[in-house]
């Protein structure tokens, strides 16, 4: 089945849209507040330095410098380019701008410039809430207040943009491969889904794993193993690869070689015993992250900082319980989102690095459940 917003009556559509706007306003407030006052996290200086350097190259018109830059090459470049673009209206900052860990952002130099970078994440995070609220307002509300969603949509990380793009990709793919959505519009949905999936993977590689969820869901649709569906899947996959390469310019000079070099770093990092054993995380750590709100986790075992007043609503445990109870309904009513959740969880269990921000990979589907 499709997700139903377009098929609603005009009055029902207005009510759903009003609810989505109100829920998004709450989500944006929570994210902007934490962006303004939240402590500086471990990886933020890395992505800030990348954005500063890219912004300098863009100002100077030195596109070749961006293509050959190997700083932070373990991650693709699209999200970092968005950060760089947000810095263009300001005077240049030096690479290595002071960002002491655990200090509130407002205590460091260049506060407003750094806040602008955080707002890129906040807007993307609120955008995901808006889209999910159109599907189901309670799911959107859960995503709006979930502390991990708030946290990693308010810091200068590589999570909020690909999370939004992944949501758009899966929703559009559901329309593209639905048996009742034929003709030209289906190809438009297919192209939009491929573009969003390419953006997601070009922002952070692990979000590309969700392409498998799209494939599984398409094949399990009525008539999913027909030549027509297989042909569409092949075109979709090719378009995903094309948009991924277009959105990650670092790959352009030597796509395969540079992609393999970048992925090799991530693979080696995930197998690094120092990283894997640093906090003694188990295979099931992603579920433990989701079980408790951030302030309820032991700060000695958690790689994030926390200050009193950072979070207003601590309902992650309730969302967790309801999501478990909702799994049968998710499978029946929203199969594409069910397979998103299933594929994402398998990836998180298999991937040896268990950082808390990785749960953003599945949070929209988890909240819908």
ROVOMAR-484026 format. One record per atom (N, C-alpha, C): x, y, z; residue in one letter. Coordinates in steps of 0.1 Angstrom, whole numbers, padded with zeros to 4 digits, always signed. Layout:
residues N
XYZa ...
This chain:
residues 369
+0008-0012+0000x +0000+0000+0000x +0009+0013+0000x +0003+0023-0005x +0010+0036-0004x +0008+0042+0009x +0014+0054+0012x +0013+0060+0025x +0002+0069+0027x -0007+0071+0017x -0020+0076+0019x -0023+0091+0020x -0013+0099+0021x -0016+0114+0023x -0023+0119+0011x -0018+0116-0001x -0024+0121-0014x -0039+0116-0016x -0042+0105-0010x -0056+0099-0012x -0066+0104-0002x -0062+0112+0008x -0071+0117+0018x -0081+0127+0012x -0092+0129+0019x -0101+0140+0016x -0094+0153+0019x -0099+0164+0012x -0092+0177+0015x -0092+0181+0030x -0103+0178+0037x -0103+0182+0051x -0094+0174+0059x -0093+0161+0056x -0084+0152+0063x -0069+0156+0060x -0067+0160+0048x -0054+0164+0044x -0049+0177+0051x -0059+0186+0052x -0056+0199+0060x -0053+0196+0074x -0061+0187+0080x -0058+0183+0094x -0045+0177+0096x -0041+0167+0087x -0028+0161+0088x -0017+0171+0086x -0019+0180+0076x -0008+0190+0074x -0006+0199+0086x -0017+0203+0092x -0017+0211+0104x -0009+0204+0115x -0013+0192+0117x -0006+0184+0128x +0009+0183+0125x +0012+0180+0112x +0026+0179+0108x +0034+0192+0111x +0028+0203+0108x +0034+0216+0110x +0037+0219+0125x +0027+0216+0133x +0028+0218+0148x +0039+0209+0154x +0039+0196+0149x +0049+0187+0155x +0063+0191+0150x +0064+0196+0138x +0077+0200+0132x +0082+0212+0140x +0073+0221+0144x +0077+0233+0152x +0083+0229+0165x +0076+0219+0171x +0082+0213+0184x +0096+0207+0181x +0097+0199+0171x +0110+0193+0167x +0121+0204+0165x +0117+0214+0157x +0127+0225+0154x +0131+0232+0167x +0122+0235+0176x +0125+0242+0188x +0135+0233+0196x +0132+0220+0198x +0141+0212+0206x +0155+0211+0200x +0156+0211+0187x +0169+0209+0180x +0176+0223+0180x +0170+0233+0178x +0176+0246+0178x +0181+0250+0192x +0173+0247+0202x +0177+0249+0216x +0190+0242+0219x +0190+0229+0216x +0202+0221+0219x +0214+0225+0211x +0211+0229+0198x +0222+0234+0190x +0228+0247+0196x +0220+0255+0202x +0225+0268+0208x +0233+0266+0221x +0228+0256+0229x +0234+0255+0243x +0241+0242+0245x +0240+0232+0236x +0246+0219+0239x +0261+0219+0239x +0267+0209+0246x +0281+0208+0247x +0287+0203+0234x +0300+0207+0232x +0307+0203+0219x +0310+0188+0220x +0307+0181+0210x +0309+0166+0209x +0322+0163+0202x +0326+0150+0204x +0340+0146+0200x +0343+0148+0185x +0333+0145+0176x +0336+0146+0162x +0334+0159+0156x +0328+0168+0163x +0324+0181+0157x +0336+0189+0151x +0347+0190+0159x +0359+0197+0153x +0364+0192+0140x +0362+0178+0138x +0367+0172+0126x +0359+0177+0114x +0346+0177+0115x +0337+0181+0104x +0337+0197+0103x +0339+0204+0113x +0341+0218+0112x +0353+0222+0104x +0364+0215+0107x +0377+0218+0099x +0375+0215+0085x +0368+0204+0082x +0365+0200+0068x +0357+0211+0061x +0346+0216+0068x +0338+0226+0062x +0345+0239+0060x +0354+0243+0070x +0362+0255+0068x +0371+0254+0056x +0378+0243+0054x +0387+0241+0043x +0379+0242+0030x +0368+0234+0029x +0360+0234+0017x +0355+0248+0014x +0350+0255+0024x +0345+0269+0022x +0356+0278+0016x +0368+0277+0022x +0379+0285+0017x +0382+0281+0002x +0381+0269-0002x +0384+0265-0015x +0373+0270-0025x +0360+0269-0020x +0349+0274-0028x +0350+0289-0030x +0354+0297-0019x +0356+0311-0021x +0366+0314-0031x +0377+0307-0031x +0388+0309-0040x +0386+0303-0054x +0375+0296-0056x +0372+0289-0069x +0382+0278-0071x +0388+0272-0061x +0397+0261-0062x +0390+0247-0061x +0382+0244-0070x +0374+0232-0070x +0384+0220-0070x +0395+0221-0077x +0404+0210-0077x +0410+0206-0063x +0411+0216-0055x +0416+0214-0041x +0406+0205-0034x +0393+0207-0036x +0383+0199-0029x +0384+0184-0034x +0385+0183-0047x +0386+0170-0053x +0398+0161-0048x +0409+0168-0045x +0421+0161-0041x +0423+0161-0026x +0414+0167-0018x +0416+0168-0004x +0414+0155+0003x +0423+0150+0010x +0422+0137+0017x +0419+0138+0031x +0416+0150+0036x +0412+0151+0050x +0399+0145+0053x +0397+0137+0063x +0385+0130+0066x +0379+0122+0054x +0388+0116+0046x +0384+0109+0034x +0376+0097+0037x +0376+0092+0050x +0368+0080+0053x +0353+0082+0051x +0349+0095+0051x +0334+0098+0048x +0333+0105+0035x +0322+0102+0028x +0319+0110+0016x +0316+0125+0019x +0315+0133+0009x +0317+0147+0010x +0304+0155+0010x +0292+0150+0006x +0281+0158+0004x +0276+0166+0016x +0275+0160+0027x +0270+0167+0039x +0280+0177+0044x +0293+0174+0042x +0303+0184+0046x +0303+0196+0036x +0300+0194+0024x +0298+0205+0014x +0286+0214+0018x +0276+0208+0023x +0264+0216+0028x +0269+0225+0040x +0277+0219+0049x +0282+0227+0060x +0291+0238+0054x +0299+0235+0045x +0308+0245+0039x +0300+0257+0032x +0289+0253+0025x +0281+0263+0019x +0274+0272+0029x +0271+0267+0041x +0265+0276+0051x +0275+0286+0057x +0288+0283+0055x +0298+0293+0060x +0301+0304+0050x +0297+0303+0038x +0301+0312+0027x +0297+0327+0030x +0285+0329+0037x +0282+0343+0039x +0291+0350+0050x +0299+0342+0057x +0306+0347+0068x +0321+0349+0064x +0328+0357+0072x +0343+0358+0071x +0349+0345+0074x +0360+0342+0067x +0366+0329+0069x +0371+0327+0083x +0370+0314+0088x +0376+0310+0100x +0388+0302+0098x +0398+0302+0107x +0410+0293+0105x +0407+0279+0108x +0413+0270+0101x +0412+0256+0104x +0418+0254+0118x +0412+0246+0126x +0417+0244+0140x +0410+0254+0150x +0399+0259+0146x +0391+0268+0154x +0389+0261+0168x +0390+0269+0179x +0389+0263+0192x +0375+0257+0195x +0375+0244+0198x +0362+0238+0201x +0365+0227+0212x +0368+0232+0225x +0371+0222+0235x +0359+0213+0238x +0362+0200+0239x +0351+0190+0242x +0344+0194+0255x +0331+0192+0255x +0322+0193+0266x +0319+0208+0270x +0325+0218+0263x +0322+0232+0266x +0309+0235+0258x +0300+0243+0264x +0288+0248+0257x +0293+0256+0245x +0286+0254+0234x +0290+0261+0222x +0291+0276+0223x +0282+0282+0231x +0282+0297+0233x +0294+0302+0240x +0302+0293+0245x +0314+0298+0253x +0327+0299+0244x +0326+0294+0231x +0337+0294+0223x +0337+0305+0212x +0349+0309+0207x +0349+0319+0196x +0341+0314+0184x +0337+0324+0176x +0330+0321+0163x +0316+0313+0166x +0310+0317+0177x +0298+0310+0181x +0287+0310+0170x +0285+0321+0165x +0274+0322+0155x +0277+0314+0142x +0289+0314+0138x +0293+0306+0127x +0291+0291+0129x +0296+0287+0141x +0294+0273+0145x +0280+0269+0147x +0272+0279+0152x +0258+0276+0154x +0251+0274+0140x +0255+0282+0130x +0250+0281+0117x +0252+0266+0112x +0264+0261+0114x +0266+0247+0110x +0257+0238+0117x +0255+0240+0130x +0246+0231+0137x +0231+0232+0132x +0228+0244+0128x +0214+0246+0123x +0212+0239+0110x +0222+0236+0102x +0220+0227+0090x +0214+0214+0094x +0220+0208+0105x +0215+0195+0110x +0201+0197+0116x +0199+0208+0123x +0186+0210+0130x +0175+0211+0119x +0177+0218+0109x +0167+0219+0098x +0164+0206+0091x +0175+0198+0089x +0173+0185+0082x +0166+0176+0092x +0169+0176+0105x +0162+0168+0114x +0147+0171+0115x +0144+0184+0115x +0130+0188+0116x +0123+0185+0103x +0130+0185+0092x +0125+0181+0079x +0120+0167+0079x +0129+0158+0085x +0125+0144+0086x +0112+0142+0095x +0111+0150+0105x +0099+0149+0114x +0087+0153+0106x +0088+0164+0098x +0077+0168+0090x +0072+0157+0080x +0082+0151+0073x +0078+0141+0063x +0072+0129+0070x +0078+0125+0081x +0072+0113+0088x +0058+0117+0094x +0056+0129+0099x +0043+0133+0104x +0032+0132+0093x +0036+0135+0081x +0026+0133+0070x +0022+0119+0069x +0031+0110+0071x +0027+0095+0071x +0019+0092+0083x +0023+0096+0095x +0016+0092+0107x +0021+0103+0118x +0011+0111+0123x +0015+0122+0132x +0021+0116+0145x +0017+0105+0150x +0023+0100+0162x +0037+0095+0160x +0040+0090+0148x +0053+0086+0145x +0062+0098+0144x +0057+0109+0138x +0064+0121+0137x +0067+0127+0151x +0057+0126+0160x +0059+0132+0173x +0070+0124+0181x +0070+0111+0179x +0080+0102+0185x +0094+0106+0180x +0095+0108+0167x +0108+0113+0162x +0112+0127+0166x +0102+0135+0168x +0104+0149+0172x +0111+0149+0186x +0107+0141+0195x +0111+0142+0209x +0121+0131+0213x +0124+0121+0205x +0134+0111+0208x +0147+0118+0211x +0153+0115+0222x +0165+0122+0226x +0177+0120+0216x +0178+0108+0211x +0189+0105+0201x +0187+0113+0188x +0174+0114+0184x +0171+0122+0172x +0174+0136+0174x +0170+0141+0186x +0173+0155+0190x +0188+0158+0190x +0195+0149+0197x +0210+0150+0199x +0217+0151+0185x +0214+0141+0177x +0222+0140+0165x +0216+0148+0153x +0206+0156+0156x +0201+0165+0146x +0204+0180+0151x +0213+0181+0161x +0216+0194+0166x +0231+0196+0168x +0239+0187+0163x +0253+0188+0163x +0259+0187+0149x +0272+0190+0148x +0278+0191+0134x +0283+0177+0132x +0274+0167+0129x +0277+0154+0126x +0272+0151+0112x +0273+0138+0108x +0269+0134+0094x +0257+0125+0095x +0247+0129+0103x +0235+0120+0105x +0222+0126+0100x +0219+0139+0103x +0206+0144+0101x +0203+0145+0086x +0212+0149+0077x +0209+0150+0063x +0207+0137+0057x +0215+0126+0059x +0212+0113+0053x +0200+0107+0058x +0197+0110+0071x +0184+0104+0077x +0172+0109+0070x +0172+0122+0067x +0161+0128+0059x +0161+0123+0045x +0172+0122+0039x +0173+0117+0025x +0168+0103+0024x +0172+0094+0034x +0168+0080+0034x +0153+0079+0035x +0147+0087+0044x +0132+0087+0045x +0126+0090+0032x +0130+0101+0026x +0124+0104+0013x +0127+0093+0002x +0138+0087+0003x +0141+0076-0007x +0132+0064-0005x +0130+0060+0007x +0121+0048+0009x +0107+0051+0006x +0102+0063+0010x +0088+0067+0007x +0086+0068-0008x +0095+0074-0015x +0093+0075-0029x +0094+0062-0036x +0103+0053-0031x +0104+0040-0037x +0092+0032-0035x +0085+0033-0024x +0073+0026-0021x +0062+0030-0032x +0062+0043-0036x +0053+0047-0047x +0058+0042-0060x +0071+0042-0063x +0076+0038-0076x +0073+0023-0078x +0074+0015-0068x +0073+0000-0070x +0059-0005-0066x +0050+0003-0063x +0037-0002-0059x +0029-0005-0072x +0023-0017-0072x +0017-0022-0084x +0006-0012-0090x -0001-0004-0082x -0011+0005-0087x -0005+0018-0092x +0007+0020-0089x +0013+0033-0094x +0021+0031-0106x +0014+0030-0117x +0021+0027-0130x +0023+0039-0138x +0028+0037-0150x +0030+0048-0160x +0041+0058-0156x +0040+0070-0162x +0050+0080-0161x +0053+0084-0147x +0042+0085-0138x +0045+0090-0124x +0053+0080-0117x +0052+0068-0119x +0061+0058-0113x +0075+0060-0115x +0078+0064-0128x +0092+0067-0131x +0097+0080-0125x +0088+0089-0123x +0092+0101-0115x +0095+0098-0101x +0087+0090-0095x +0089+0085-0081x +0103+0078-0080x +0105+0069-0090x +0117+0061-0090x +0129+0070-0091x +0129+0080-0100x +0140+0089-0101x +0142+0097-0088x +0131+0102-0082x +0133+0109-0070x +0138+0101-0059x +0134+0088-0058x +0139+0079-0048x +0154+0077-0050x +0158+0075-0062x +0173+0072-0065x +0181+0085-0062x +0176+0096-0065x +0183+0109-0061x +0185+0110-0046x +0174+0107-0039x +0175+0108-0024x +0184+0098-0018x +0184+0086-0024x +0193+0075-0019x +0207+0078-0022x +0210+0084-0034x +0223+0088-0037x +0228+0099-0028x +0220+0109-0024x +0224+0119-0015x +0227+0113-0001x +0218+0104+0003x +0220+0097+0016x +0234+0090+0017x +0237+0082+0007x +0249+0075+0007x +0261+0084+0005x +0260+0095-0003x +0270+0104-0005x +0273+0113+0007x +0264+0113+0017x +0266+0120+0030x +0272+0111+0040x +0268+0098+0041x +0275+0088+0049x +0272+0074+0044x +0282+0067+0042x +0281+0054+0034x +0271+0045+0040x +0270+0044+0053x +0261+0033+0059x +0247+0035+0055x +0242+0047+0052x +0228+0049+0048x +0226+0042+0034x +0236+0039+0027x +0234+0032+0014x +0229+0018+0016x +0231+0012+0029x +0226-0001+0032x +0211-0002+0030x +0204+0009+0032x +0190+0009+0031x +0185+0006+0017x +0194+0007+0007x +0189+0003-0006x +0185-0011-0007x +0191-0020+0002x +0186-0034+0002x +0172-0035+0007x +0168-0026+0016x +0154-0026+0021x +0144-0023+0009x +0148-0014+0001x +0140-0010-0011x +0139-0022-0020x +0150-0029-0022x +0150-0040-0031x +0141-0052-0026x +0143-0055-0013x +0135-0066-0007x +0120-0062-0008x +0117-0050-0004x +0102-0046-0004x +0097-0047-0018x +0104-0042-0028x +0099-0042-0042x +0097-0057-0047x +0106-0066-0043x +0105-0080-0048x +0093-0087-0041x +0089-0082-0029x +0079-0089-0021x +0065-0083-0024x +0064-0072-0032x +0052-0067-0036x +0044-0077-0046x +0031-0076-0047x +0024-0084-0057x +0030-0082-0071x +0034-0093-0077x +0040-0092-0090x +0055-0086-0089x +0061-0087-0078x +0074-0081-0076x +0085-0088-0083x +0083-0101-0087x +0093-0108-0094x +0091-0108-0109x +0082-0099-0114x +0080-0098-0128x +0092-0091-0135x +0092-0092-0148x +0103-0086-0155x +0102-0071-0154x +0090-0065-0153x +0088-0051-0152x +0094-0046-0139x +0092-0053-0128x +0098-0048-0115x +0113-0050-0115x +0118-0061-0120x +0132-0063-0120x +0139-0052-0129x +0132-0049-0140x +0138-0038-0149x +0138-0025-0142x +0127-0022-0134x +0127-0009-0127x +0138-0009-0116x +0139-0020-0109x +0150-0021-0099x +0164-0019-0105x +0166-0025-0116x +0179-0023-0123x +0181-0008-0126x +0171-0002-0132x +0173+0013-0135x +0174+0021-0122x +0167+0017-0112x +0168+0024-0099x +0182+0023-0093x +0187+0011-0094x +0201+0009-0088x +0211+0017-0096x +0210+0017-0109x +0219+0025-0117x +0218+0039-0114x +0206+0044-0113x +0204+0058-0110x +0210+0062-0096x +0208+0053-0086x +0213+0055-0073x +0229+0057-0074x +0235+0047-0081x +0249+0048-0083x +0254+0061-0089x +0246+0065-0100x +0249+0077-0107x +0248+0089-0098x +0237+0091-0091x +0235+0102-0082x +0245+0102-0070x +0248+0090-0065x +0258+0089-0055x +0272+0095-0060x +0276+0091-0071x +0289+0096-0077x +0288+0111-0079x +0277+0116-0085x +0275+0130-0087x +0276+0138-0074x +0271+0133-0064x +0270+0140-0051x +0283+0139-0042x +0292+0130-0047x +0305+0129-0040x +0316+0132-0049x +0319+0145-0052x +0328+0149-0062x +0342+0143-0060x +0346+0140-0048x +0359+0134-0046x +0361+0122-0054x +0351+0115-0058x +0352+0102-0066x +0355+0105-0080x +0352+0117-0085x +0352+0119-0100x +0365+0116-0107x +0376+0119-0101x +0389+0116-0109x +0391+0101-0110x +0388+0093-0100x +0390+0079-0101x +0380+0072-0092x +0368+0070-0097x +0357+0066-0089x +0359+0053-0081x +0363+0043-0087x +0364+0030-0081x +0376+0030-0071x +0387+0035-0075x +0399+0034-0067x +0397+0043-0054x +0391+0055-0056x +0389+0063-0044x +0378+0058-0035x +0368+0052-0041x +0357+0046-0032x +0363+0035-0024x +0371+0026-0030x +0376+0015-0023x +0386+0020-0012x +0394+0030-0015x +0403+0035-0005x +0395+0041+0007x +0384+0048+0004x +0376+0054+0015x +0370+0043+0023x +0364+0033+0016x +0357+0022+0024x +0366+0014+0032x +0379+0012+0027x +0388+0004+0034x +0391+0011+0048x +0392+0024+0048x +0394+0030+0061x +0383+0027+0071x +0371+0028+0066x +0359+0025+0075x +0360+0011+0080x +0363+0002+0071x +0364-0013+0075x +0375-0015+0085x +0386-0009+0083x +0397-0010+0092x +0394-0004+0106x +0387+0007+0105x +0383+0014+0117x +0373+0005+0126x +0364-0001+0119x +0354-0009+0126x +0360-0021+0132x +0372-0026+0127x +0379-0037+0132x +0390-0034+0142x +0391-0021+0145x +0401-0016+0154x +0397-0020+0169x +0406-0029+0175x +0402-0034+0188x +0401-0023+0199x +0409-0012+0197x +0408-0001+0206x +0394+0005+0206x +0389+0007+0194x +0375+0013+0192x +0365+0003+0196x +0366-0009+0192x +0355-0019+0194x +0354-0022+0209x +0365-0023+0216x +0365-0027+0230x +0365-0015+0240x +0366-0003+0235x +0367+0009+0243x +0357+0010+0254x +0344+0007+0251x +0333+0007+0260x +0327-0006+0263x +0333-0017+0257x +0328-0031+0260x +0314-0032+0255x +0311-0027+0243x +0298-0027+0237x +0295-0041+0232x +0283-0046+0234x +0279-0059+0228x +0273-0058+0214x +0270-0069+0208x +0263-0069+0195x +0250-0062+0196x +0243-0063+0208x +0230-0057+0209x +0230-0043+0214x +0242-0036+0214x +0243-0023+0219x +0233-0013+0212x +0230-0014+0199x +0221-0005+0194x +0207-0005+0200x +0203-0017+0205x +0190-0018+0212x +0191-0011+0226x +0202-0012+0232x +0204-0006+0245x +0204+0009+0244x +0210+0015+0233x +0209+0029+0231x +0195+0033+0230x +0187+0026+0222x +0173+0029+0220x +0164+0027+0233x +0168+0019+0242x +0160+0015+0253x +0159+0027+0263x +0169+0035+0264x +0169+0046+0274x +0171+0060+0268x +0166+0070+0274x +0168+0083+0269x +0183+0087+0273x +0189+0096+0266x +0203+0099+0268x +0206+0103+0282x +0199+0111+0289x +0202+0114+0303x +0202+0101+0312x +0195+0091+0308x +0195+0079+0317x +0206+0069+0314x +0214+0072+0304x +0226+0063+0302x +0237+0067+0311x +0245+0057+0314x +0257+0060+0322x +0267+0068+0314x +0271+0079+0319x +0280+0088+0311x +0294+0082+0311x +0297+0073+0320x +0310+0067+0320x +0311+0057+0308x +0300+0051+0304x +0300+0042+0293x +0295+0047+0280x +0292+0060+0279x +0286+0066+0267x +0295+0077+0261x +0297+0076+0248x +0306+0086+0242x +0298+0099+0238x +0291+0105+0247x +0285+0118+0244x +0285+0126+0257x +0284+0139+0256x +0284+0148+0267x +0270+0152+0270x +0267+0156+0283x +0254+0160+0287x +0255+0171+0298x +0246+0180+0297x +0245+0191+0307x +0230+0192+0311x +0228+0195+0324x +0214+0197+0329x +0206+0206+0320x +0194+0203+0317x +0185+0211+0309x +0186+0209+0294x +0195+0200+0290x +0196+0198+0275x +0184+0192+0269x +0176+0184+0277x +0165+0177+0272x +0152+0179+0280x +0141+0182+0274x +0129+0185+0281x +0120+0172+0283x +0120+0163+0273x +0111+0152+0273x +0119+0139+0272x +0118+0130+0282x +0125+0118+0283x +0116+0106+0282x +0112+0103+0269x +0102+0092+0267x +0108+0082+0258x +0121+0080+0256x +0126+0070+0247x +0122+0056+0251x +0121+0053+0264x +0118+0040+0269x +0103+0037+0265x +0095+0046+0266x +0081+0044+0261x +0080+0042+0246x +0088+0050+0239x +0088+0048+0224x +0093+0034+0221x +0103+0029+0228x +0109+0016+0226x +0098+0005+0228x +0091+0006+0239x +0081-0004+0242x +0070-0004+0232x +0065+0008+0228x +0055+0009+0218x +0059+0004+0204x +0072+0007+0201x +0078+0002+0188x +0078-0013+0187x +0082-0020+0198x +0082-0034+0199x +0068-0040+0197x +0058-0034+0204x +0044-0038+0202x +0039-0035+0188x +0044-0025+0182x +0039-0021+0169x +0045-0029+0157x +0054-0038+0159x +0061-0044+0148x +0051-0052+0139x +0042-0060+0144x +0033-0066+0135x +0025-0057+0126x +0020-0046+0132x +0013-0036+0125x +0021-0029+0114x +0034-0027+0118x +0043-0021+0108x +0045-0030+0096x +0047-0043+0099x +0048-0052+0088x +0036-0053+0079x +0024-0051+0085x +0012-0052+0077x +0009-0040+0070x +0010-0028+0076x +0006-0015+0070x +0017-0008+0063x +0029-0009+0067x +0040-0002+0061x +0052-0011+0058x +0050-0021+0049x +0061-0031+0047x +0074-0025+0043x +0074-0014+0035x +0087-0008+0032x +0094-0003+0044x +0087+0003+0053x +0094+0007+0066x +0098-0004+0075x +0090-0015+0074x +0094-0027+0082x +0108-0032+0077x +0109-0033+0064x +0122-0038+0058x +0133-0028+0061x +0130-0016+0061x +0140-0006+0065x +0145-0009+0079x +0136-0011+0088x +0140-0014+0102x +0147-0027+0103x +0143-0037+0096x +0149-0050+0096x +0163-0049+0091x +0165-0044+0079x +0178-0043+0072x +0187-0034+0081x +0182-0023+0086x +0190-0014+0094x +0195-0021+0107x +0186-0028+0113x +0191-0035+0125x +0201-0045+0123x +0199-0053+0112x +0209-0063+0109x +0223-0057+0106x +0223-0045+0099x +0235-0038+0097x +0242-0034+0110x +0233-0028+0119x +0239-0022+0131x +0244-0034+0140x +0237-0045+0140x +0242-0056+0148x +0255-0062+0142x +0256-0062+0129x +0268-0068+0122x +0280-0058+0123x +0278-0045+0122x +0289-0036+0121x +0295-0035+0135x +0308-0036+0136x +0315-0038+0149x +0315-0025+0157x +0315-0014+0150x +0315-0001+0157x +0301+0002+0162x +0299+0006+0174x +0286+0007+0180x +0283+0021+0185x +0288+0032+0179x +0286+0045+0184x +0271+0048+0184x +0266+0056+0194x +0252+0059+0195x +0245+0066+0184x +0253+0074+0176x +0247+0082+0165x +0242+0072+0154x +0247+0060+0154x +0244+0051+0143x +0229+0047+0144x +0223+0048+0155x +0208+0044+0156x +0200+0054+0147x +0205+0065+0143x +0198+0074+0134x +0195+0067+0121x +0202+0056+0118x +0200+0048+0106x +0185+0043+0105x +0180+0039+0117x +0167+0033+0117x +0156+0040+0125x +0159+0052+0130x +0150+0059+0139x +0136+0062+0132x +0136+0067+0120x +0122+0070+0114x +0114+0058+0114x +0119+0046+0109x +0111+0034+0108x +0108+0029+0122x +0117+0030+0131x +0115+0026+0145x +0103+0034+0152x +0103+0047+0149x +0093+0056+0155x +0079+0053+0148x +0079+0049+0135x +0067+0045+0129x +0061+0032+0135x +0070+0023+0138x +0066+0011+0144x +0059+0014+0158x 
